[in-house]
Amino acid sequence: MVTHISASQIKTFRSCNKKWWLEKVACVGERHDTPSTLLGKAVHTAIEEFFKSNTSLNLSLYPFLKPSLPWLESVKDRVVGVEVEFRERGLFTFETIGYIDLVLDEGEYIHVIDHKTTKSFYWCKSELELLSDPQAQLYALVAYRRYGKPVRFSHNYICTQAVAEPRLVTCVFKPEEILRAVIKLASTVEQIEAVALIQNEGAVEPSYDFCNAFGGCPFRTRCDTRPRQDWLSLVGDLYE
């Protein structure tokens, strides 16, 4: 039974309804951390302790964090929250949960920052992509409700494969953007509510466009690929 939603759930659902259903309704499969996700968690913890306990970053263990140090030092006096947990009731049908890595008070704006470790800056989102990103939308909405100010949302990209300057990609959520985000999120949650009631796996449509995304969907062998194969065969027949 689905009792809550998160930004990651919304993102999964938007990419493939069936993958979300298998994970959250059928409870099929287990998530296993990869070396990259384990490193990402370790870096998040290191930055969290840097702010919460004034603990020095272990640059011998994480040398790629050295270029981030000046910026981290410079924002210390503006920090109003580190690893801020939220459990919001009343936003949508389900309780909405999540953690915000870092919150800064910048006067006119509240700045919400999510740290992202990456092997290459090639994978950085653009400002426009952030505006439509469910995590950015949801976190901006929660921050706006909590702090009552327009929100700047940033991905703080940290490259783990080189000692390189971090890359901050930022978008702004003013009240009009917040409203658009609410409408978009509410529409997705309404769809999630409907799919959550489905009891038969075969009644949930997969999205074949995402079968091979991010290393491949762990459930792709469960899906009937014949519709896609038949479509490709039809295209081939047209050229014979």
JOFENRA-V387497 format. One record per backbone hydrogen bond with DSSP energy under -1.0 kcal/mol. CO is the residue of the C=O (numbers start at 0). NH is the residue of the N-H. E is the energy in kcal/mol with one decimal. If there is no record, write none. Layout:
BEGIN
co={CO:CO}
nh={NH:NH}
e={E:E}
END
This chain:
BEGIN
co={2:4:5:6:7:8:9:10:11:15:16:17:18:19:20:20:21:33:34:35:36:37:38:39:40:41:42:43:44:45:46:47:48:48:56:57:61:62:64:65:67:68:69:70:74:75:77:80:83:85:87:94:95:97:99:100:101:102:102:103:105:108:109:110:111:112:113:115:117:119:120:125:126:129:132:133:134:135:136:137:138:139:140:141:142:143:149:150:151:152:153:154:154:155:156:157:161:166:168:170:172:173:174:175:176:177:178:179:180:181:182:183:184:185:186:187:188:189:190:191:194:199:200:206:207:209:210:212:216:218:224:225:226:227:228:229:230:231:232:233:236}
nh={94:96:9:10:11:12:13:14:15:19:20:21:22:23:24:25:27:37:38:39:40:41:42:43:44:45:46:47:48:49:50:51:52:54:58:61:64:65:67:68:71:72:73:74:77:78:104:102:99:97:95:4:87:85:83:82:112:79:80:110:107:105:151:103:153:101:155:157:159:122:123:129:130:132:136:137:138:139:140:141:142:143:144:145:146:147:109:172:111:170:113:156:168:115:166:117:163:156:154:152:150:177:178:179:180:181:182:183:184:185:186:187:188:189:190:191:192:193:194:195:197:202:203:209:210:212:216:215:219:221:228:229:230:231:232:233:234:235:236:237:239}
e={-1.3:-2.5:-2.2:-2.4:-2.4:-2.8:-2.5:-1.5:-2.8:-1.8:-2.4:-2.9:-2.1:-3.0:-2.2:-2.5:-3.2:-2.5:-2.1:-2.3:-2.3:-2.1:-2.5:-2.3:-2.3:-2.2:-2.4:-2.5:-2.6:-1.7:-1.6:-3.0:-2.0:-1.8:-1.6:-2.8:-2.1:-1.6:-1.2:-1.1:-2.5:-2.6:-1.9:-1.2:-2.2:-1.1:-2.7:-2.6:-2.6:-1.5:-2.8:-2.6:-3.0:-2.6:-2.5:-2.2:-3.0:-2.9:-1.3:-3.1:-1.4:-2.5:-2.9:-2.7:-2.8:-1.6:-2.5:-3.1:-2.4:-1.5:-1.7:-2.1:-1.7:-1.3:-2.7:-2.7:-2.9:-2.2:-2.0:-2.5:-2.6:-2.5:-2.2:-2.1:-3.0:-1.8:-2.4:-3.8:-3.2:-2.4:-2.6:-1.0:-2.2:-2.7:-2.2:-2.4:-1.4:-3.0:-2.2:-2.8:-2.5:-2.6:-2.3:-1.9:-2.3:-2.5:-2.2:-2.2:-3.0:-2.9:-1.9:-1.9:-2.7:-2.2:-1.7:-2.4:-2.5:-1.5:-2.5:-2.5:-1.4:-1.8:-1.8:-1.5:-1.1:-1.0:-3.4:-1.6:-1.5:-2.1:-2.3:-3.5:-1.9:-2.3:-2.4:-2.3:-2.1:-2.3:-2.4:-1.4:-1.1}
END
